Amino acid sequence: MPEIYDLIIHNIKIATMANNQDFGIIENAVLCIKNTKISAIYDANDSNIKQLETEESIDGQGYLLTPGLIDCHTHLIYGGNRANEFEMRLNGASYQEIARSGGGIVSTVKATRETGKDELFNLAAKRLCYLIDEGVTSIEIKSGYGLDLKTERKMLEVAKQLDQFSDVEISKTFLGAHALPPEYKDKADDYIDLVCDEMMPQLKTLNLIDCVDAFCEGIGFNIEQTKKVFEKAKQLDLPVKLHAEQLSDLGASKLASEFNAWSVDHLEYLDPKDVNLLKQSNTVATLLPGAFYFLNETKLPPIEALRKNDIPIAIATDSNPGSSPCLSILMIMNMACTLFKMTPLEALKGVTINAAKALNIDNKVGTVEVGKQADFVLWDVESPAELSYRIGGNTCRVVIKKGNVILDKSG
């Protein structure tokens, strides 16, 4: 007897992203889904498709099907906004000056501490809807706007709620070492002790952490303090990633590679000589063109060195209230091409297979291959390059997560 599939999608062109050299295009394809996974892929001219049986069928109307997009670096949960700081920067203040005067991350910490859990959930859910509308099916969300146990826990509980009640999968990252809270002014080592001895163990016990991150920078934490966070994470059997080399070269990427970090993120000041270290540790380079654009930076990441060393390059929105208030992953793809001179292929890989690697979920998502999870987007475009080419105009028509349609704008 023929196998009965849960869903068959036909009349589509697929960009599988399974070929490192190109988009992996399959023209006029038929895609079969069973038990939330890709069960088979056929050419429409294959005689075997006449025997296919299904509970449900979708006519893809000739649309392009890609893997579901993955936003692998966001700060989506927070209270308030920092539009006033945007204005301050336009009047000449630097990001560092704003941070040192009590603005920056610390101002969002105050607002987040004062915002109730239900309101934080509602705010983050609205932001998440914008990303789903552009084809995001998996996302990472960081804490880091609490900087005390109570609020860090509140943020991570909201992330867990979003994972349970939204239609996408959420990776929860603990970013307790994001900035120094006001009550620990001039006591950075004491605060790191709090992060390591109290916050991380308790939040791990509550099953609220999938990964640990830190901000290693002149306005954040130094190498030794970051190393202490990583050592505690290792002791708790938690993987790590790192905000590194955004504003200066402290050698943070070298430290991250020593701990086999999933990713190092930002990297504008990464020394090309250190790039090979990332390859040795299988660490993904996650670039964040939204922050580069919004802060009016000029120092480019070492793209060519990353290419020459075959380092997987992911890109992400870095959605946050201070340096990248961006809720458009399609705009980020365009920025990666126009600002960082990435190709459309590199940009799409950056939000599919390489973003999946940055979250250590590439064994189940990021490409369209038999056996992988049925996470897809149908786009009203002729070629994958159009996803990076356009400025505005969302061509996403259908979003499918685990074989279920979660968004349908196909009309």
N, C-alpha and C positions, 0 to 999 in steps of 0.2 A: 504493500500500500504506500502511496505517496505521503511524504511528511507534510503535516499541516502546520503552517507558520502562523504566528500571531499577527504579523504585519508584513505586507509586501509593498515596497515603493518602486514604481516603474516610471518610465519616461523621464529619466534623469541623466545628467552627466556628473560623474563623481571625481572630486579631487581627493584621492585617498591619503595624501601626505605620507605615504609609506615608502616612498622612494627618495633617498637623500639628494638626488640630483635634479629632481623636478617635482611638479605637483602630483604626479602619479595619476594622470587623467584616465578615466574609463568612460568612453563615449557610449551613449544609449544603453544604460545599465539597468539591471533589476536587482534590488537589494531585499534580502529576506531576513526577517527578525524572528527569533524565538527565545522565550525566557530571558528577555531584556538584553540579549546579545545578538551580534551579527552571525547568522547561521550560514548564509551563502550569498555570493555575488555572481550574477549571470550577465552575459551579453544578451541583449534583447533578441538577437537572431538565433540564440541557442535553442535547439528543438526541445530541450528538456523543460523549458519554462511552460510549455503547454500542459504539463502534468502538475504544476505547482498548485497547491491549495492553501487558502489563507482565511483567517477570521476577518481580516480587514485589509483593504487595499487603498493606497494613495497614488493618485496620478500626479507625478512631479511636474507636469506641465513644461518639461524641458529645462527646469531650473538646475542650477549647479548645487550639488550636495557636498558639503565639507564636514569634517569632524566638528562636534560642538566646540565652541571657543572656550579658552581657559584663561582667566585673569589671575595670574599667579602671585600678585603683590598688591594688596589693598589695605587701607585703613578705614573700612566702610562704617564702623560703629563709632559715633562721637556725638557730642552735644554742641550746639552753637555753630558759628561759622567765623571766618576771619577775613571778611571782605574789607574791614578797616585796615588790616595789614597790607592787603593788596594795594590799597590807596597809598599807604605809607611808603611802600617800595617805589611806587611811581613818582613819589615826591623825593626820592633819593636815599631812603634808608635801605641798608643791606639786610639780607636774611639773618645774618649773624647778629647785627645790631638790634634787630627787633627781638630776637631770642634773648639777648643779654639784658634787655630792658623790661623783661617780664612778659613779652609777647610770645609768639611762636607756639611750640608744643605745650608749654605750661598754661597758656591761656585756654587752650582746648581742654586740658586736664581739669581746670576749674569748672568749665561748663559741663563736662562729662560727669564729674563727681556730683553735680547739682541736678542732673537729669535722671528721672526715674527709669527703671528697667523697661517698663511698658513703652514709654516714649522713645527710648533708645531703639527698641525693637521696631517701632513704627517708622522712625526716621530711616533706619538702615534698610528696612524692607522696601521703602520707596526708592531708595538709591539702587537697591538690587534689581528692581523692576526695569530700570533704564538699561542695565547691562544685559538682562535676559532678553530685552527687546532687540538687542543687537547680536543675539546668538550665543551668549555666555551660558554654559551648562555646568561648569565647575569653577570654583573661585576660592582663593585664600583670603581670610580676614584676620587681621592682627588686633591684639589688644594694644596697650601702650599709652592710652589716654586716661589711665586711672592712677598709676604709679603708687597705689596702695593696694593692699590685699582685697579690701572690700570692693573697690571699683574695678580692679582687674578681673576679679571673679564675675562681677556683674556683666562686664563686656563679653567675657568668654561664654557666659551662660546665654547671653543674647545670640552670640554666634551659633551656639548649639541649638537654640530654638529655631533660628533661621534654617539650619541644616535639616531640622525635623519637619518644619512646616512650609518651607519653600519647595520649589520643584527642582532645585539644583543641589549639587553636593558642595559642601563647604569644609575647607581645611582650616583648623583653628590654630593660630600661631600666637604664642606668648611673647610679648615684646615689653616685658617689665623694664628692661634696660633700654628705654627709649630716650628719657631725659631725666634730669635731676628734679624731684619735686621740691616745692618751696620750703617745706619743713626740713629738708635735708641740705639746705644751702651750705656750701663749703664742706659737706660731709659725704662726698661721693662714695668713698670706700664703705662707709656705714650703710649707705643705701644699697650697694651691691650685696652686702651681707644679708640685708633684708630680702632682696630678690632671691638669693641662693638658699638661704636657711629657712625662710618661711613661705614666701610666695610660691616658688616653683614646686616644692614638695607637696604642699597642700592642694594646689591646682591640678597637679598630676594625679593625686589620689582621687580627686573628684572627676577624673577622666575628661578634663577640659582642655588639654594641650595635645596637639598633634606634632608640633615643632616649636623650637625656641629661636628667637631672633634677638638682635641687639643693634644699637646704633653706635658704631665705633667711629668717632669723629671728634674734632676739636671742641664742638659744642655738645658732644654726647659723652661717650666713655672711652677711656684709653685702652691700649692693647692689654695691659695686665688685668684691668677690670673686666674686659670682654672675655679674656681667657678664663677667668674665674667662673663666669656665667656658663661658658661652654663646658668646663670641667664638671660643673654640677649637672648640666644637662646630660652629659655622658654617663655620669654616675646613676642618673635616673632613667637611663636608656631612652633618652629623647634625642631625635635628630636636630640639627641646627642649620640656620641660614644667617646671613649677615647683611646689614646696610654697610657698605664699604666703599671707601674712596669716592665719596660724593663731592666733598669740598676740599679735600687734601689727600695726600698719599701717606697714610700712617702704616702701611704694610698690613692692613686688616685682611686683605684677600689671602695673604700668605698664612695668617693664623687660621682663617676659615678652612683653607685646604688641608691644614694639619689635622683638623677635626672632621674631614670628609663632609663638609657642608653640602647640603642639597643645592644651594645657590648662593652667589654673592650678587648684591643688587645695587644699582646706580653705576659705579665704576668709571666715572668721568676722569678720575685722576689715577686710575690703575696704571702702574708702570708696565709697559709691554714686556719687559724682561721677566715679570712675574706671571705672565699669562700661562706659561706651560705648567705651572704648579696646579692650575685648575684642571688641566687634563689628567694629571696624575691622580687627582682625587675625585674624578668624575663629577666635578662641580659645574653647574650651569651658570653662565653669565646672564643675569637678568637686567636689561636696560630699561630705563624709565624716562622716555622722551617727554612725557607730560611735565615732569618736574623741571627738566632741562629747559623746556619752553617757558613755563610759567615764571621761573626764577631768572629768566633772561641770561642763562649761562652761555659761555662761549667755548669752554674746554670740552672737546669731544671725547667719548670713550675710544679706546684703541681698537676700533672695529677690524682693521686689517690684521692686526696681530691675533685677534680672536679667530678670524677666518683661517689664517695660516696654520693655527694650531688646532683647527677642527673643534673648537669649543662650542658646544650647543648654546645658541643665543636665544633667550626668551625675551619677550617684551610684555609690559603690563601697564595698567592705568596708574598705579600708585595712588588710587583715589583717596584723597585726604583733604582736610579743610585749609591747609596752610600752603603747601607747595605744589599740589596737583589736584585741584577741585574738579576732576574730570570723571565723567560717567559715560564716556564713549570709547569703547575699545576699537571701533573702526577709525576714529580720529587718531588714536595712538598708533595704529598701523600706518596711517598716512604720515604722521610725524616721524616715525622710525625711518621711513623712506626719504622724506624731504630733509630732515635735520641730521640724521645719522648715516644717510646714503646707503641704507639697507635696500635690498631688492624686494619686490612684492613676494617672491618665494620665501625669502628670509623672514619677512614680516608675518606671513601666514604660518610658517613653521614656528615663529615666535609666540603665537597664541594658540598653537595646537600641540604638536608633539614635543617641542622644546619646553613649553610651559608645563606640560604634563611631567616632563623629567624634573623640572624645578620643584614640583610637589611630590615627586616619587610615586606618581600614579600612571606612568607611561605603560605599565603592563596591562592597563585596562582601558585607557582613553587616549586621545591625541591623534589617532589614525583611524581610517576606515578599513578594517581587516577582519576576516572571519575569526570569531572567538572573542573579539573585543566588545565592549559595552556599546549598546545602540544609542549613542549620543551624536546627533546630527543637526545641521542647519541647512535649509533650502534657501538659496539666494536667487533673486531675479537678475542675474548677470550672465554675460556670455563667457567670461573668463575669470579665473581667480584673481588676476591682477587688478580687476575693477574694485576689489574690496579695499585695496590700499590707495587706489587712484582717486576715488571720489572724496570730495570735501562736503559733507552733509548729504542728506538723501539716503535713508536707511533702506537697503534692498533686501533685508531679511524678511522672509515670507513665512517660514515654518520652522519651529524649534522642537526637536524631539529629544527626550531624555529617557534613557533606559527603555526605549521602544514605545514610549507614550508621548503623544503630542501635547506639549505644554504651552505652545503659542502658535496660533494660526492666523496669519494675515493674508492668506492666499486669495481670499475672496471667492 
